[in-house]
Amino acid sequence: MTALLLHFTRLPAAAQAHFLELLNHYLFASPRRRSQLRRHWHLHAPTDDGGDEV
């Protein structure tokens, strides 16, 4: 979790705002919508290329 927070602090302000917007959208979503969001993220997430493990 600490690595994630450190990575967040290195993001530009616009990227931090976008991340927080997505997080809030998820937190206030219904359980069904959360499942849909997780599926969408898994389908559209960048492939693991051995880079940053955040």
mmCIF file as Biopython writes it, N, C-alpha, C and O atoms, coordinates in Angstrom:
data_model
#
loop_
_atom_site.group_PDB
_atom_site.id
_atom_site.type_symbol
_atom_site.label_atom_id
_atom_site.label_alt_id
_atom_site.label_comp_id
_atom_site.label_asym_id
_atom_site.label_entity_id
_atom_site.label_seq_id
_atom_site.pdbx_PDB_ins_code
_atom_site.Cartn_x
_atom_site.Cartn_y
_atom_site.Cartn_z
_atom_site.occupancy
_atom_site.B_iso_or_equiv
_atom_site.auth_seq_id
_atom_site.auth_asym_id
_atom_site.pdbx_PDB_model_num
ATOM 1   N N  . MET A ? 1  ? 0.823   -1.183 0.000   1.0 0.0 1  A 1 
ATOM 2   C CA . MET A ? 1  ? 0.000   0.000  0.000   1.0 0.0 1  A 1 
ATOM 3   C C  . MET A ? 1  ? 0.871   1.252  0.000   1.0 0.0 1  A 1 
ATOM 4   O O  . MET A ? 1  ? 0.539   2.240  -0.655  1.0 0.0 1  A 1 
ATOM 5   N N  . THR A ? 2  ? 1.971   1.214  0.725   1.0 0.0 2  A 1 
ATOM 6   C CA . THR A ? 2  ? 2.859   2.372  0.779   1.0 0.0 2  A 1 
ATOM 7   C C  . THR A ? 2  ? 3.408   2.697  -0.601  1.0 0.0 2  A 1 
ATOM 8   O O  . THR A ? 2  ? 3.521   3.869  -0.963  1.0 0.0 2  A 1 
ATOM 9   N N  . ALA A ? 3  ? 3.750   1.674  -1.373  1.0 0.0 3  A 1 
ATOM 10  C CA . ALA A ? 3  ? 4.262   1.903  -2.728  1.0 0.0 3  A 1 
ATOM 11  C C  . ALA A ? 3  ? 3.222   2.614  -3.585  1.0 0.0 3  A 1 
ATOM 12  O O  . ALA A ? 3  ? 3.556   3.499  -4.372  1.0 0.0 3  A 1 
ATOM 13  N N  . LEU A ? 4  ? 1.972   2.223  -3.430  1.0 0.0 4  A 1 
ATOM 14  C CA . LEU A ? 4  ? 0.894   2.880  -4.170  1.0 0.0 4  A 1 
ATOM 15  C C  . LEU A ? 4  ? 0.797   4.354  -3.797  1.0 0.0 4  A 1 
ATOM 16  O O  . LEU A ? 4  ? 0.664   5.210  -4.671  1.0 0.0 4  A 1 
ATOM 17  N N  . LEU A ? 5  ? 0.864   4.648  -2.513  1.0 0.0 5  A 1 
ATOM 18  C CA . LEU A ? 5  ? 0.790   6.040  -2.058  1.0 0.0 5  A 1 
ATOM 19  C C  . LEU A ? 5  ? 1.977   6.854  -2.555  1.0 0.0 5  A 1 
ATOM 20  O O  . LEU A ? 5  ? 1.818   8.009  -2.952  1.0 0.0 5  A 1 
ATOM 21  N N  . LEU A ? 6  ? 3.157   6.262  -2.535  1.0 0.0 6  A 1 
ATOM 22  C CA . LEU A ? 6  ? 4.335   6.961  -3.045  1.0 0.0 6  A 1 
ATOM 23  C C  . LEU A ? 6  ? 4.209   7.230  -4.541  1.0 0.0 6  A 1 
ATOM 24  O O  . LEU A ? 6  ? 4.568   8.306  -5.018  1.0 0.0 6  A 1 
ATOM 25  N N  . HIS A ? 7  ? 3.700   6.251  -5.273  1.0 0.0 7  A 1 
ATOM 26  C CA . HIS A ? 7  ? 3.486   6.439  -6.706  1.0 0.0 7  A 1 
ATOM 27  C C  . HIS A ? 7  ? 2.481   7.570  -6.945  1.0 0.0 7  A 1 
ATOM 28  O O  . HIS A ? 7  ? 2.675   8.397  -7.836  1.0 0.0 7  A 1 
ATOM 29  N N  . PHE A ? 8  ? 1.424   7.602  -6.160  1.0 0.0 8  A 1 
ATOM 30  C CA . PHE A ? 8  ? 0.407   8.649  -6.282  1.0 0.0 8  A 1 
ATOM 31  C C  . PHE A ? 8  ? 1.024   10.034 -6.105  1.0 0.0 8  A 1 
ATOM 32  O O  . PHE A ? 8  ? 0.673   10.963 -6.831  1.0 0.0 8  A 1 
ATOM 33  N N  . THR A ? 9  ? 1.933   10.179 -5.153  1.0 0.0 9  A 1 
ATOM 34  C CA . THR A ? 9  ? 2.535   11.491 -4.902  1.0 0.0 9  A 1 
ATOM 35  C C  . THR A ? 9  ? 3.407   11.957 -6.061  1.0 0.0 9  A 1 
ATOM 36  O O  . THR A ? 9  ? 3.678   13.151 -6.186  1.0 0.0 9  A 1 
ATOM 37  N N  . ARG A ? 10 ? 3.847   11.035 -6.906  1.0 0.0 10 A 1 
ATOM 38  C CA . ARG A ? 10 ? 4.675   11.405 -8.058  1.0 0.0 10 A 1 
ATOM 39  C C  . ARG A ? 10 ? 3.851   11.746 -9.293  1.0 0.0 10 A 1 
ATOM 40  O O  . ARG A ? 10 ? 4.398   12.213 -10.292 1.0 0.0 10 A 1 
ATOM 41  N N  . LEU A ? 11 ? 2.548   11.518 -9.237  1.0 0.0 11 A 1 
ATOM 42  C CA . LEU A ? 11 ? 1.691   11.839 -10.379 1.0 0.0 11 A 1 
ATOM 43  C C  . LEU A ? 11 ? 1.509   13.346 -10.501 1.0 0.0 11 A 1 
ATOM 44  O O  . LEU A ? 11 ? 1.520   14.058 -9.496  1.0 0.0 11 A 1 
ATOM 45  N N  . PRO A ? 12 ? 1.339   13.839 -11.733 1.0 0.0 12 A 1 
ATOM 46  C CA . PRO A ? 12 ? 0.999   15.251 -11.904 1.0 0.0 12 A 1 
ATOM 47  C C  . PRO A ? 12 ? -0.367  15.532 -11.267 1.0 0.0 12 A 1 
ATOM 48  O O  . PRO A ? 12 ? -1.161  14.613 -11.065 1.0 0.0 12 A 1 
ATOM 49  N N  . ALA A ? 13 ? -0.631  16.778 -10.960 1.0 0.0 13 A 1 
ATOM 50  C CA . ALA A ? 13 ? -1.881  17.157 -10.283 1.0 0.0 13 A 1 
ATOM 51  C C  . ALA A ? 13 ? -3.113  16.674 -11.046 1.0 0.0 13 A 1 
ATOM 52  O O  . ALA A ? 13 ? -4.069  16.199 -10.433 1.0 0.0 13 A 1 
ATOM 53  N N  . ALA A ? 14 ? -3.103  16.787 -12.366 1.0 0.0 14 A 1 
ATOM 54  C CA . ALA A ? 14 ? -4.260  16.355 -13.162 1.0 0.0 14 A 1 
ATOM 55  C C  . ALA A ? 14 ? -4.483  14.847 -13.036 1.0 0.0 14 A 1 
ATOM 56  O O  . ALA A ? 14 ? -5.625  14.393 -12.954 1.0 0.0 14 A 1 
ATOM 57  N N  . ALA A ? 15 ? -3.409  14.079 -13.020 1.0 0.0 15 A 1 
ATOM 58  C CA . ALA A ? 15 ? -3.525  12.626 -12.880 1.0 0.0 15 A 1 
ATOM 59  C C  . ALA A ? 15 ? -4.003  12.250 -11.480 1.0 0.0 15 A 1 
ATOM 60  O O  . ALA A ? 15 ? -4.782  11.309 -11.324 1.0 0.0 15 A 1 
ATOM 61  N N  . GLN A ? 16 ? -3.546  12.972 -10.467 1.0 0.0 16 A 1 
ATOM 62  C CA . GLN A ? 16 ? -4.033  12.731 -9.105  1.0 0.0 16 A 1 
ATOM 63  C C  . GLN A ? 16 ? -5.534  12.996 -9.030  1.0 0.0 16 A 1 
ATOM 64  O O  . GLN A ? 16 ? -6.276  12.218 -8.431  1.0 0.0 16 A 1 
ATOM 65  N N  . ALA A ? 17 ? -5.976  14.089 -9.637  1.0 0.0 17 A 1 
ATOM 66  C CA . ALA A ? 17 ? -7.404  14.426 -9.623  1.0 0.0 17 A 1 
ATOM 67  C C  . ALA A ? 17 ? -8.215  13.354 -10.339 1.0 0.0 17 A 1 
ATOM 68  O O  . ALA A ? 17 ? -9.292  12.977 -9.878  1.0 0.0 17 A 1 
ATOM 69  N N  . HIS A ? 18 ? -7.702  12.861 -11.465 1.0 0.0 18 A 1 
ATOM 70  C CA . HIS A ? 18 ? -8.405  11.818 -12.215 1.0 0.0 18 A 1 
ATOM 71  C C  . HIS A ? 18 ? -8.499  10.531 -11.390 1.0 0.0 18 A 1 
ATOM 72  O O  . HIS A ? 18 ? -9.553  9.896  -11.343 1.0 0.0 18 A 1 
ATOM 73  N N  . PHE A ? 19 ? -7.406  10.154 -10.749 1.0 0.0 19 A 1 
ATOM 74  C CA . PHE A ? 19 ? -7.402  8.964  -9.902  1.0 0.0 19 A 1 
ATOM 75  C C  . PHE A ? 19 ? -8.441  9.089  -8.788  1.0 0.0 19 A 1 
ATOM 76  O O  . PHE A ? 19 ? -9.207  8.158  -8.540  1.0 0.0 19 A 1 
ATOM 77  N N  . LEU A ? 20 ? -8.463  10.242 -8.118  1.0 0.0 20 A 1 
ATOM 78  C CA . LEU A ? 20 ? -9.409  10.445 -7.020  1.0 0.0 20 A 1 
ATOM 79  C C  . LEU A ? 20 ? -10.851 10.424 -7.514  1.0 0.0 20 A 1 
ATOM 80  O O  . LEU A ? 20 ? -11.743 9.942  -6.817  1.0 0.0 20 A 1 
ATOM 81  N N  . GLU A ? 21 ? -11.077 10.945 -8.710  1.0 0.0 21 A 1 
ATOM 82  C CA . GLU A ? 21 ? -12.418 10.903 -9.298  1.0 0.0 21 A 1 
ATOM 83  C C  . GLU A ? 21 ? -12.856 9.461  -9.531  1.0 0.0 21 A 1 
ATOM 84  O O  . GLU A ? 21 ? -13.984 9.090  -9.207  1.0 0.0 21 A 1 
ATOM 85  N N  . LEU A ? 22 ? -11.963 8.652  -10.093 1.0 0.0 22 A 1 
ATOM 86  C CA . LEU A ? 22 ? -12.280 7.238  -10.318 1.0 0.0 22 A 1 
ATOM 87  C C  . LEU A ? 22 ? -12.493 6.496  -9.002  1.0 0.0 22 A 1 
ATOM 88  O O  . LEU A ? 22 ? -13.399 5.671  -8.890  1.0 0.0 22 A 1 
ATOM 89  N N  . LEU A ? 23 ? -11.663 6.789  -8.016  1.0 0.0 23 A 1 
ATOM 90  C CA . LEU A ? 23 ? -11.791 6.142  -6.711  1.0 0.0 23 A 1 
ATOM 91  C C  . LEU A ? 23 ? -13.131 6.488  -6.062  1.0 0.0 23 A 1 
ATOM 92  O O  . LEU A ? 23 ? -13.812 5.604  -5.542  1.0 0.0 23 A 1 
ATOM 93  N N  . ASN A ? 24 ? -13.509 7.754  -6.086  1.0 0.0 24 A 1 
ATOM 94  C CA . ASN A ? 24 ? -14.795 8.159  -5.514  1.0 0.0 24 A 1 
ATOM 95  C C  . ASN A ? 24 ? -15.953 7.501  -6.243  1.0 0.0 24 A 1 
ATOM 96  O O  . ASN A ? 24 ? -16.921 7.065  -5.621  1.0 0.0 24 A 1 
ATOM 97  N N  . HIS A ? 25 ? -15.850 7.431  -7.564  1.0 0.0 25 A 1 
ATOM 98  C CA . HIS A ? 25 ? -16.897 6.780  -8.355  1.0 0.0 25 A 1 
ATOM 99  C C  . HIS A ? 25 ? -17.057 5.327  -7.901  1.0 0.0 25 A 1 
ATOM 100 O O  . HIS A ? 25 ? -18.178 4.836  -7.765  1.0 0.0 25 A 1 
ATOM 101 N N  . TYR A ? 26 ? -15.943 4.648  -7.668  1.0 0.0 26 A 1 
ATOM 102 C CA . TYR A ? 26 ? -15.973 3.260  -7.216  1.0 0.0 26 A 1 
ATOM 103 C C  . TYR A ? 26 ? -16.539 3.148  -5.800  1.0 0.0 26 A 1 
ATOM 104 O O  . TYR A ? 26 ? -17.385 2.294  -5.534  1.0 0.0 26 A 1 
ATOM 105 N N  . LEU A ? 27 ? -16.077 4.005  -4.899  1.0 0.0 27 A 1 
ATOM 106 C CA . LEU A ? 27 ? -16.497 3.916  -3.498  1.0 0.0 27 A 1 
ATOM 107 C C  . LEU A ? 27 ? -17.995 4.130  -3.320  1.0 0.0 27 A 1 
ATOM 108 O O  . LEU A ? 27 ? -18.606 3.527  -2.437  1.0 0.0 27 A 1 
ATOM 109 N N  . PHE A ? 28 ? -18.586 4.976  -4.141  1.0 0.0 28 A 1 
ATOM 110 C CA . PHE A ? 28 ? -20.012 5.265  -4.007  1.0 0.0 28 A 1 
ATOM 111 C C  . PHE A ? 28 ? -20.885 4.402  -4.911  1.0 0.0 28 A 1 
ATOM 112 O O  . PHE A ? 28 ? -22.100 4.594  -4.962  1.0 0.0 28 A 1 
ATOM 113 N N  . ALA A ? 29 ? -20.283 3.460  -5.622  1.0 0.0 29 A 1 
ATOM 114 C CA . ALA A ? 29 ? -21.026 2.579  -6.518  1.0 0.0 29 A 1 
ATOM 115 C C  . ALA A ? 29 ? -21.678 1.441  -5.735  1.0 0.0 29 A 1 
ATOM 116 O O  . ALA A ? 29 ? -21.236 1.071  -4.648  1.0 0.0 29 A 1 
ATOM 117 N N  . SER A ? 30 ? -22.734 0.907  -6.320  1.0 0.0 30 A 1 
ATOM 118 C CA . SER A ? 30 ? -23.388 -0.269 -5.742  1.0 0.0 30 A 1 
ATOM 119 C C  . SER A ? 30 ? -22.467 -1.476 -5.909  1.0 0.0 30 A 1 
ATOM 120 O O  . SER A ? 30 ? -21.540 -1.439 -6.719  1.0 0.0 30 A 1 
ATOM 121 N N  . PRO A ? 31 ? -22.715 -2.548 -5.148  1.0 0.0 31 A 1 
ATOM 122 C CA . PRO A ? 31 ? -21.892 -3.752 -5.307  1.0 0.0 31 A 1 
ATOM 123 C C  . PRO A ? 31 ? -21.884 -4.270 -6.751  1.0 0.0 31 A 1 
ATOM 124 O O  . PRO A ? 31 ? -20.843 -4.699 -7.249  1.0 0.0 31 A 1 
ATOM 125 N N  . ARG A ? 32 ? -23.026 -4.231 -7.412  1.0 0.0 32 A 1 
ATOM 126 C CA . ARG A ? 32 ? -23.096 -4.690 -8.802  1.0 0.0 32 A 1 
ATOM 127 C C  . ARG A ? 32 ? -22.240 -3.810 -9.702  1.0 0.0 32 A 1 
ATOM 128 O O  . ARG A ? 32 ? -21.500 -4.313 -10.547 1.0 0.0 32 A 1 
ATOM 129 N N  . ARG A ? 33 ? -22.338 -2.509 -9.523  1.0 0.0 33 A 1 
ATOM 130 C CA . ARG A ? 33 ? -21.554 -1.583 -10.349 1.0 0.0 33 A 1 
ATOM 131 C C  . ARG A ? 33 ? -20.057 -1.735 -10.067 1.0 0.0 33 A 1 
ATOM 132 O O  . ARG A ? 33 ? -19.237 -1.615 -10.978 1.0 0.0 33 A 1 
ATOM 133 N N  . ARG A ? 34 ? -19.703 -1.998 -8.812  1.0 0.0 34 A 1 
ATOM 134 C CA . ARG A ? 34 ? -18.293 -2.224 -8.478  1.0 0.0 34 A 1 
ATOM 135 C C  . ARG A ? 34 ? -17.749 -3.427 -9.244  1.0 0.0 34 A 1 
ATOM 136 O O  . ARG A ? 34 ? -16.633 -3.386 -9.762  1.0 0.0 34 A 1 
ATOM 137 N N  . SER A ? 35 ? -18.532 -4.485 -9.314  1.0 0.0 35 A 1 
ATOM 138 C CA . SER A ? 35 ? -18.110 -5.675 -10.068 1.0 0.0 35 A 1 
ATOM 139 C C  . SER A ? 35 ? -17.901 -5.333 -11.533 1.0 0.0 35 A 1 
ATOM 140 O O  . SER A ? 35 ? -16.931 -5.778 -12.148 1.0 0.0 35 A 1 
ATOM 141 N N  . GLN A ? 36 ? -18.811 -4.541 -12.095 1.0 0.0 36 A 1 
ATOM 142 C CA . GLN A ? 36 ? -18.676 -4.125 -13.491 1.0 0.0 36 A 1 
ATOM 143 C C  . GLN A ? 36 ? -17.409 -3.295 -13.691 1.0 0.0 36 A 1 
ATOM 144 O O  . GLN A ? 36 ? -16.682 -3.488 -14.665 1.0 0.0 36 A 1 
ATOM 145 N N  . LEU A ? 37 ? -17.153 -2.381 -12.773 1.0 0.0 37 A 1 
ATOM 146 C CA . LEU A ? 37 ? -15.958 -1.540 -12.873 1.0 0.0 37 A 1 
ATOM 147 C C  . LEU A ? 37 ? -14.688 -2.378 -12.807 1.0 0.0 37 A 1 
ATOM 148 O O  . LEU A ? 37 ? -13.753 -2.159 -13.578 1.0 0.0 37 A 1 
ATOM 149 N N  . ARG A ? 38 ? -14.653 -3.342 -11.880 1.0 0.0 38 A 1 
ATOM 150 C CA . ARG A ? 38 ? -13.464 -4.198 -11.763 1.0 0.0 38 A 1 
ATOM 151 C C  . ARG A ? 38 ? -13.231 -4.986 -13.048 1.0 0.0 38 A 1 
ATOM 152 O O  . ARG A ? 38 ? -12.098 -5.093 -13.516 1.0 0.0 38 A 1 
ATOM 153 N N  . ARG A ? 39 ? -14.306 -5.540 -13.620 1.0 0.0 39 A 1 
ATOM 154 C CA . ARG A ? 39 ? -14.165 -6.279 -14.878 1.0 0.0 39 A 1 
ATOM 155 C C  . ARG A ? 39 ? -13.631 -5.369 -15.978 1.0 0.0 39 A 1 
ATOM 156 O O  . ARG A ? 39 ? -12.746 -5.760 -16.740 1.0 0.0 39 A 1 
ATOM 157 N N  . HIS A ? 40 ? -14.165 -4.166 -16.058 1.0 0.0 40 A 1 
ATOM 158 C CA . HIS A ? 40 ? -13.723 -3.195 -17.067 1.0 0.0 40 A 1 
ATOM 159 C C  . HIS A ? 40 ? -12.243 -2.873 -16.884 1.0 0.0 40 A 1 
ATOM 160 O O  . HIS A ? 40 ? -11.491 -2.828 -17.858 1.0 0.0 40 A 1 
ATOM 161 N N  . TRP A ? 41 ? -11.826 -2.650 -15.653 1.0 0.0 41 A 1 
ATOM 162 C CA . TRP A ? 41 ? -10.430 -2.309 -15.383 1.0 0.0 41 A 1 
ATOM 163 C C  . TRP A ? 41 ? -9.505  -3.458 -15.771 1.0 0.0 41 A 1 
ATOM 164 O O  . TRP A ? 41 ? -8.434  -3.234 -16.334 1.0 0.0 41 A 1 
ATOM 165 N N  . HIS A ? 42 ? -9.921  -4.690 -15.469 1.0 0.0 42 A 1 
ATOM 166 C CA . HIS A ? 42 ? -9.084  -5.841 -15.822 1.0 0.0 42 A 1 
ATOM 167 C C  . HIS A ? 42 ? -8.949  -5.976 -17.334 1.0 0.0 42 A 1 
ATOM 168 O O  . HIS A ? 42 ? -7.885  -6.338 -17.836 1.0 0.0 42 A 1 
ATOM 169 N N  . LEU A ? 43 ? -10.018 -5.689 -18.051 1.0 0.0 43 A 1 
ATOM 170 C CA . LEU A ? 43 ? -9.980  -5.794 -19.508 1.0 0.0 43 A 1 
ATOM 171 C C  . LEU A ? 43 ? -9.137  -4.703 -20.147 1.0 0.0 43 A 1 
ATOM 172 O O  . LEU A ? 43 ? -8.528  -4.923 -21.194 1.0 0.0 43 A 1 
ATOM 173 N N  . HIS A ? 44 ? -9.096  -3.530 -19.527 1.0 0.0 44 A 1 
ATOM 174 C CA . HIS A ? 44 ? -8.430  -2.383 -20.135 1.0 0.0 44 A 1 
ATOM 175 C C  . HIS A ? 44 ? -7.132  -1.975 -19.441 1.0 0.0 44 A 1 
ATOM 176 O O  . HIS A ? 44 ? -6.526  -0.964 -19.796 1.0 0.0 44 A 1 
ATOM 177 N N  . ALA A ? 45 ? -6.713  -2.751 -18.467 1.0 0.0 45 A 1 
ATOM 178 C CA . ALA A ? 45 ? -5.468  -2.427 -17.758 1.0 0.0 45 A 1 
ATOM 179 C C  . ALA A ? 45 ? -4.277  -2.703 -18.668 1.0 0.0 45 A 1 
ATOM 180 O O  . ALA A ? 45 ? -4.308  -3.633 -19.474 1.0 0.0 45 A 1 
ATOM 181 N N  . PRO A ? 46 ? -3.233  -1.899 -18.539 1.0 0.0 46 A 1 
ATOM 182 C CA . PRO A ? 46 ? -2.015  -2.179 -19.316 1.0 0.0 46 A 1 
ATOM 183 C C  . PRO A ? 46 ? -1.466  -3.551 -18.943 1.0 0.0 46 A 1 
ATOM 184 O O  . PRO A ? 46 ? -1.621  -4.005 -17.810 1.0 0.0 46 A 1 
ATOM 185 N N  . THR A ? 47 ? -0.832  -4.195 -19.895 1.0 0.0 47 A 1 
ATOM 186 C CA . THR A ? 47 ? -0.244  -5.500 -19.611 1.0 0.0 47 A 1 
ATOM 187 C C  . THR A ? 47 ? 0.963   -5.322 -18.713 1.0 0.0 47 A 1 
ATOM 188 O O  . THR A ? 47 ? 1.623   -4.283 -18.738 1.0 0.0 47 A 1 
ATOM 189 N N  . ASP A ? 48 ? 1.244   -6.335 -17.925 1.0 0.0 48 A 1 
ATOM 190 C CA . ASP A ? 48 ? 2.388   -6.293 -17.010 1.0 0.0 48 A 1 
ATOM 191 C C  . ASP A ? 48 ? 3.662   -6.489 -17.817 1.0 0.0 48 A 1 
ATOM 192 O O  . ASP A ? 48 ? 3.912   -7.569 -18.351 1.0 0.0 48 A 1 
ATOM 193 N N  . ASP A ? 49 ? 4.458   -5.442 -17.898 1.0 0.0 49 A 1 
ATOM 194 C CA . ASP A ? 49 ? 5.698   -5.526 -18.664 1.0 0.0 49 A 1 
ATOM 195 C C  . ASP A ? 49 ? 6.917   -5.554 -17.757 1.0 0.0 49 A 1 
ATOM 196 O O  . ASP A ? 49 ? 8.042   -5.308 -18.192 1.0 0.0 49 A 1 
ATOM 197 N N  . GLY A ? 50 ? 6.671   -5.858 -16.482 1.0 0.0 50 A 1 
ATOM 198 C CA . GLY A ? 50 ? 7.784   -5.920 -15.555 1.0 0.0 50 A 1 
ATOM 199 C C  . GLY A ? 50 ? 8.200   -4.564 -15.036 1.0 0.0 50 A 1 
ATOM 200 O O  . GLY A ? 50 ? 9.235   -4.435 -14.381 1.0 0.0 50 A 1 
ATOM 201 N N  . GLY A ? 51 ? 7.403   -3.554 -15.322 1.0 0.0 51 A 1 
ATOM 202 C CA . GLY A ? 51 ? 7.733   -2.204 -14.885 1.0 0.0 51 A 1 
ATOM 203 C C  . GLY A ? 51 ? 7.289   -1.954 -13.468 1.0 0.0 51 A 1 
ATOM 204 O O  . GLY A ? 51 ? 7.472   -2.803 -12.595 1.0 0.0 51 A 1 
ATOM 205 N N  . ASP A ? 52 ? 6.721   -0.823 -13.235 1.0 0.0 52 A 1 
ATOM 206 C CA . ASP A ? 52 ? 6.285   -0.409 -11.906 1.0 0.0 52 A 1 
ATOM 207 C C  . ASP A ? 52 ? 5.234   -1.376 -11.375 1.0 0.0 52 A 1 
ATOM 208 O O  . ASP A ? 52 ? 4.266   -1.693 -12.067 1.0 0.0 52 A 1 
ATOM 209 N N  . GLU A ? 53 ? 5.424   -1.835 -10.167 1.0 0.0 53 A 1 
ATOM 210 C CA . GLU A ? 53 ? 4.503   -2.808 -9.574  1.0 0.0 53 A 1 
ATOM 211 C C  . GLU A ? 53 ? 3.488   -2.144 -8.676  1.0 0.0 53 A 1 
ATOM 212 O O  . GLU A ? 53 ? 3.206   -2.648 -7.589  1.0 0.0 53 A 1 
ATOM 213 N N  . VAL A ? 54 ? 2.933   -1.030 -9.101  1.0 0.0 54 A 1 
ATOM 214 C CA . VAL A ? 54 ? 1.942   -0.314 -8.290  1.0 0.0 54 A 1 
ATOM 215 C C  . VAL A ? 54 ? 0.571   -0.736 -8.687  1.0 0.0 54 A 1 
ATOM 216 O O  . VAL A ? 54 ? -0.411  -0.251 -8.126  1.0 0.0 54 A 1 
#
